[in-house]
Amino acid sequence: MCQWIGKRDRLENLTLPIWWMTNSKSREEAISKLYDDLVFNVMFSVDESREIVKNYLAELHISDDSNEALISNLQSA
């Protein structure tokens, strides 16, 4: 049992902000939603980076065949 109960007028319960981001009924559901959000954000970042590289290579006038090979390497990373 907590040794502070009964020694103070109030008890503060601090909760990590990450749990405020989901409207879930259970811990497992909240973790699953947070994981899905993380995966989506990572995939979005990869797609965004791939597009930046593709545009940069186009500006350098590198042939499309070379571009596709480089972009394919990014996809497998």
DSSP file (Angstrom, degrees, kcal/mol; ACC not computed):
  #  RESIDUE AA STRUCTURE BP1 BP2  ACC     N-H-->O    O-->H-N    N-H-->O    O-->H-N    TCO  KAPPA ALPHA  PHI   PSI    X-CA   Y-CA   Z-CA
    1    1 A M              0   0    0      0, 0.0     2,-0.1     0, 0.0     0, 0.0   0.000 360.0 360.0 360.0 148.1    0.0    0.0    0.0
    2    2 A C    >   -     0   0    0      1,-0.1     3,-0.8     2,-0.0     0, 0.0  -0.402 360.0-146.1 -64.1 131.9    1.2    3.5   -0.7
    3    3 A Q  T 3  S+     0   0    0      1,-0.2    -1,-0.1    -2,-0.1     4,-0.0   0.580  93.1  64.5 -77.1  -9.3    2.9    5.1    2.3
    4    4 A W  T >> S+     0   0    0      2,-0.1     3,-2.1     3,-0.1     4,-0.7   0.659  71.6 111.4 -88.9 -16.2    1.6    8.6    1.5
    5    5 A I  T <4 S+     0   0    0     -3,-0.8     4,-0.1     1,-0.3     6,-0.0  -0.386  88.7  12.7 -62.8 128.8   -2.1    7.7    2.0
    6    6 A G  T 34 S+     0   0    0      2,-0.4    -1,-0.3    -2,-0.1    -2,-0.1   0.289 109.9  85.4  89.2  -9.7   -3.4    9.5    5.0
    7    7 A K  T <4 S+     0   0    0     -3,-2.1     2,-0.3     3,-0.1    -2,-0.2   0.616  90.6  40.9 -97.4 -14.9   -0.3   11.8    5.3
    8    8 A R  S  < S-     0   0    0     -4,-0.7    -2,-0.4     1,-0.1     3,-0.0  -0.889  78.7-121.1-131.4 160.7   -1.5   14.5    2.9
    9    9 A D  S    S+     0   0    0     -2,-0.3     2,-0.3     1,-0.1    -1,-0.1   0.772  95.9  19.9 -71.3 -26.6   -4.8   16.3    2.2
   10   10 A R        -     0   0    0      2,-0.0     2,-0.4    -3,-0.0    -1,-0.1  -0.945  65.1-140.8-142.8 160.9   -4.8   15.1   -1.5
   11   11 A L        -     0   0    0     -2,-0.3     2,-0.5    -3,-0.0    -6,-0.0  -0.994  17.0-149.4-125.0 127.1   -3.3   12.5   -3.7
   12   12 A E        -     0   0    0     -2,-0.4     2,-0.6     2,-0.0    -2,-0.0  -0.828   3.6-159.7-100.4 133.4   -2.2   13.3   -7.2
   13   13 A N        -     0   0    0     -2,-0.5     2,-0.5     2,-0.0    -2,-0.0  -0.945   9.4-157.6-112.3 112.2   -2.3   10.7   -9.9
   14   14 A L        -     0   0    0     -2,-0.6     2,-0.4     0, 0.0    -2,-0.0  -0.783   8.7-168.6 -94.8 129.2    0.0   11.6  -12.8
   15   15 A T        -     0   0    0     -2,-0.5     5,-0.1     2,-0.0    -2,-0.0  -0.934  28.6-108.2-118.4 139.0   -0.9    9.9  -16.1
   16   16 A L    >   -     0   0    0     -2,-0.4     3,-1.8     1,-0.1     4,-0.3  -0.430  25.8-128.7 -64.3 135.4    1.3    9.9  -19.2
   17   17 A P  G >> S+     0   0    0      0, 0.0     3,-1.7     0, 0.0     4,-0.5   0.757 101.5  74.6 -57.7 -25.6   -0.1   12.2  -21.9
   18   18 A I  G >4 S+     0   0    0      1,-0.3     3,-0.8     2,-0.2     4,-0.2   0.813  90.4  57.3 -60.2 -28.3    0.2    9.4  -24.5
   19   19 A W  G X4 S+     0   0    0     -3,-1.8     3,-0.7     1,-0.2    -1,-0.3   0.668  96.4  63.8 -76.4 -15.5   -2.9    7.7  -22.9
   20   20 A W  G <4 S+     0   0    0     -3,-1.7    -1,-0.2    -4,-0.3    -2,-0.2   0.667  89.0  71.2 -77.4 -16.4   -4.9   10.9  -23.5
   21   21 A M  G << S+     0   0    0     -3,-0.8     2,-0.4    -4,-0.5    -1,-0.2   0.595  93.4  59.2 -80.1 -11.4   -4.6   10.5  -27.3
   22   22 A T    <   -     0   0    0     -3,-0.7     2,-0.6    -4,-0.2     8,-0.1  -0.898  63.8-149.9-121.4 149.6   -6.9    7.4  -27.5
   23   23 A N        +     0   0    0     -2,-0.4     2,-0.3     7,-0.0    -3,-0.1  -0.689  48.0 150.8-111.2  74.8  -10.5    6.9  -26.6
   24   24 A S        -     0   0    0     -2,-0.6    -2,-0.1     1,-0.1     3,-0.1  -0.758  50.4-145.6-114.9 153.4  -10.2    3.2  -25.8
   25   25 A K  S    S+     0   0    0     -2,-0.3     2,-0.3     1,-0.1    -1,-0.1   0.736  85.3  28.3 -84.3 -25.8  -12.0    0.9  -23.5
   26   26 A S  S  > S-     0   0    0      1,-0.1     4,-2.0     0, 0.0     5,-0.1  -0.896  76.9-116.3-135.8 163.0   -8.9   -1.2  -22.6
   27   27 A R  H  > S+     0   0    0     -2,-0.3     4,-2.7     2,-0.2     5,-0.2   0.898 115.8  54.1 -63.3 -41.4   -5.2   -0.9  -22.4
   28   28 A E  H  > S+     0   0    0      1,-0.2     4,-2.4     2,-0.2    -1,-0.2   0.905 108.6  48.3 -61.9 -42.2   -4.7   -3.4  -25.2
   29   29 A E  H  > S+     0   0    0      2,-0.2     4,-2.3     1,-0.2    -1,-0.2   0.903 112.0  49.7 -64.8 -40.9   -7.0   -1.4  -27.5
   30   30 A A  H  X S+     0   0    0     -4,-2.0     4,-2.5     2,-0.2    -2,-0.2   0.921 111.8  47.7 -64.0 -44.4   -5.1    1.8  -26.6
   31   31 A I  H  X S+     0   0    0     -4,-2.7     4,-2.6     1,-0.2    -2,-0.2   0.906 111.1  51.7 -64.2 -40.8   -1.7    0.2  -27.3
   32   32 A S  H  X S+     0   0    0     -4,-2.4     4,-2.5    -5,-0.2    -2,-0.2   0.918 111.2  47.1 -61.8 -43.8   -3.0   -1.2  -30.6
   33   33 A K  H  X S+     0   0    0     -4,-2.3     4,-2.3     2,-0.2    -2,-0.2   0.910 112.5  49.4 -64.6 -42.6   -4.2    2.2  -31.7
   34   34 A L  H  X S+     0   0    0     -4,-2.5     4,-2.1     2,-0.2    -2,-0.2   0.901 111.4  49.6 -63.5 -40.1   -0.9    3.9  -30.7
   35   35 A Y  H  X S+     0   0    0     -4,-2.6     4,-2.7     2,-0.2    -2,-0.2   0.929 110.2  50.2 -63.5 -45.8    1.0    1.2  -32.6
   36   36 A D  H  X S+     0   0    0     -4,-2.5     4,-2.5     1,-0.2    -2,-0.2   0.900 110.7  50.0 -59.9 -41.2   -1.1    1.7  -35.7
   37   37 A D  H  X S+     0   0    0     -4,-2.3     4,-2.4     2,-0.2    -1,-0.2   0.900 110.5  50.1 -62.9 -41.1   -0.6    5.5  -35.5
   38   38 A L  H  X S+     0   0    0     -4,-2.1     4,-2.4     2,-0.2    -2,-0.2   0.933 111.2  47.8 -63.7 -46.9    3.2    4.9  -35.2
   39   39 A V  H  X S+     0   0    0     -4,-2.7     4,-2.7     1,-0.2     5,-0.2   0.923 111.9  50.5 -60.8 -44.7    3.3    2.6  -38.2
   40   40 A F  H  X S+     0   0    0     -4,-2.5     4,-2.6     1,-0.2    -1,-0.2   0.927 110.9  48.8 -59.2 -45.2    1.2    5.1  -40.3
   41   41 A N  H  X S+     0   0    0     -4,-2.4     4,-2.1     2,-0.2    -1,-0.2   0.883 112.1  48.3 -64.4 -38.7    3.6    8.0  -39.3
   42   42 A V  H  X S+     0   0    0     -4,-2.4     4,-2.3     2,-0.2    -1,-0.2   0.936 112.9  47.5 -66.6 -45.7    6.7    6.0  -40.2
   43   43 A M  H  X S+     0   0    0     -4,-2.7     4,-2.6     1,-0.2    -2,-0.2   0.892 111.0  51.9 -63.5 -38.6    5.2    4.9  -43.6
   44   44 A F  H  X S+     0   0    0     -4,-2.6     4,-2.6    -5,-0.2    -1,-0.2   0.916 109.6  49.8 -62.0 -42.7    4.2    8.5  -44.3
   45   45 A S  H  X S+     0   0    0     -4,-2.1     4,-2.4     2,-0.2    -2,-0.2   0.891 110.9  49.3 -63.8 -40.2    7.7    9.7  -43.6
   46   46 A V  H  X S+     0   0    0     -4,-2.3     4,-2.6     2,-0.2    -2,-0.2   0.936 112.6  47.1 -64.7 -46.5    9.2    7.0  -45.8
   47   47 A D  H  X S+     0   0    0     -4,-2.6     4,-2.0     1,-0.2    -2,-0.2   0.904 112.8  49.7 -61.2 -41.3    6.8    7.9  -48.7
   48   48 A E  H  X S+     0   0    0     -4,-2.6     4,-1.9     2,-0.2    -1,-0.2   0.911 112.3  47.1 -64.1 -43.0    7.5   11.6  -48.2
   49   49 A S  H  X S+     0   0    0     -4,-2.4     4,-2.4     1,-0.2    -2,-0.2   0.890 109.8  53.6 -65.5 -40.1   11.3   11.0  -48.2
   50   50 A R  H  X S+     0   0    0     -4,-2.6     4,-2.5     1,-0.2    -1,-0.2   0.900 108.7  49.5 -61.5 -41.0   11.0    8.8  -51.3
   51   51 A E  H  X S+     0   0    0     -4,-2.0     4,-2.4     2,-0.2    -1,-0.2   0.886 109.4  51.8 -66.1 -39.4    9.1   11.6  -53.1
   52   52 A I  H  X S+     0   0    0     -4,-1.9     4,-2.4     2,-0.2    -2,-0.2   0.927 111.8  46.4 -62.3 -45.5   11.8   14.2  -52.1
   53   53 A V  H  X S+     0   0    0     -4,-2.4     4,-2.8     2,-0.2     5,-0.2   0.918 111.1  52.3 -63.3 -43.5   14.6   11.9  -53.5
   54   54 A K  H  X S+     0   0    0     -4,-2.5     4,-1.9     1,-0.2    -2,-0.2   0.922 112.2  45.0 -59.5 -45.4   12.6   11.3  -56.7
   55   55 A N  H  X S+     0   0    0     -4,-2.4     4,-2.1     2,-0.2    -1,-0.2   0.892 112.6  51.7 -65.7 -40.0   12.2   15.0  -57.3
   56   56 A Y  H  X S+     0   0    0     -4,-2.4     4,-1.4     1,-0.2    -2,-0.2   0.927 110.3  47.9 -63.3 -44.9   15.8   15.7  -56.5
   57   57 A L  H  <>S+     0   0    0     -4,-2.8     5,-2.0     1,-0.2     4,-0.2   0.872 109.8  53.3 -64.5 -36.1   17.0   13.1  -58.9
   58   58 A A  H ><5S+     0   0    0     -4,-1.9     3,-1.3    -5,-0.2    -1,-0.2   0.895 106.4  52.8 -64.7 -39.1   14.7   14.5  -61.6
   59   59 A E  H 3<5S+     0   0    0     -4,-2.1    -1,-0.2     1,-0.3    -2,-0.2   0.808 106.4  53.3 -66.0 -28.7   16.2   18.0  -61.1
   60   60 A L  T 3<5S-     0   0    0     -4,-1.4    -1,-0.3    -5,-0.1    -2,-0.2   0.476 112.6-124.2 -82.5  -1.9   19.6   16.5  -61.6
   61   61 A H  T < 5 +     0   0    0     -3,-1.3     2,-0.3    -4,-0.2    -3,-0.2   0.858  50.0 164.8  60.2  38.1   18.4   15.0  -64.9
   62   62 A I      < -     0   0    0     -5,-2.0    -1,-0.2     1,-0.1     5,-0.1  -0.690  46.6 -94.2 -82.6 139.5   19.3   11.5  -63.9
   63   63 A S     >  -     0   0    0     -2,-0.3     4,-2.3     1,-0.1     3,-0.2  -0.086  27.2-118.0 -58.0 153.0   17.6    9.0  -66.2
   64   64 A D  H  > S+     0   0    0      1,-0.2     4,-2.8     2,-0.2     5,-0.2   0.847 113.7  58.1 -59.8 -36.2   14.4    7.4  -65.1
   65   65 A D  H  > S+     0   0    0      1,-0.2     4,-1.8     2,-0.2    -1,-0.2   0.918 108.8  45.4 -62.2 -41.9   15.9    3.9  -65.1
   66   66 A S  H  > S+     0   0    0     -3,-0.2     4,-2.4     2,-0.2    -2,-0.2   0.905 111.6  53.2 -66.2 -41.1   18.5    5.1  -62.5
   67   67 A N  H  X S+     0   0    0     -4,-2.3     4,-2.9     1,-0.2     5,-0.2   0.936 108.5  48.9 -58.3 -47.7   15.8    6.9  -60.5
   68   68 A E  H  X S+     0   0    0     -4,-2.8     4,-2.4     1,-0.2    -1,-0.2   0.881 110.6  50.9 -63.1 -37.5   13.7    3.8  -60.3
   69   69 A A  H  X S+     0   0    0     -4,-1.8     4,-1.7    -5,-0.2    -1,-0.2   0.925 113.6  44.7 -65.0 -43.6   16.6    1.7  -59.2
   70   70 A L  H  X S+     0   0    0     -4,-2.4     4,-1.6     2,-0.2    -2,-0.2   0.906 114.5  48.3 -66.7 -41.5   17.5    4.2  -56.5
   71   71 A I  H  X S+     0   0    0     -4,-2.9     4,-2.1     1,-0.2    -2,-0.2   0.882 108.2  54.9 -67.6 -37.8   13.9    4.5  -55.3
   72   72 A S  H  X S+     0   0    0     -4,-2.4     4,-1.7    -5,-0.2    -1,-0.2   0.887 105.6  53.0 -61.2 -38.0   13.5    0.8  -55.3
   73   73 A N  H  X S+     0   0    0     -4,-1.7     4,-0.7     1,-0.2    -1,-0.2   0.875 107.7  51.3 -64.6 -36.4   16.5    0.6  -52.9
   74   74 A L  H >< S+     0   0    0     -4,-1.6     3,-0.6     1,-0.2    -2,-0.2   0.885 107.1  54.3 -65.4 -38.0   14.8    3.1  -50.7
   75   75 A Q  H 3< S+     0   0    0     -4,-2.1    -2,-0.2     1,-0.2    -1,-0.2   0.862 108.7  47.5 -66.3 -34.9   11.6    1.0  -50.6
   76   76 A S  H 3<        0   0    0     -4,-1.7    -1,-0.2     1,-0.2    -2,-0.2   0.620 360.0 360.0 -83.4 -10.5   13.5   -2.1  -49.5
   77   77 A A    <<        0   0    0     -4,-0.7    -1,-0.2    -3,-0.6    -2,-0.2   0.488 360.0 360.0 -76.6 360.0   15.3   -0.2  -46.7
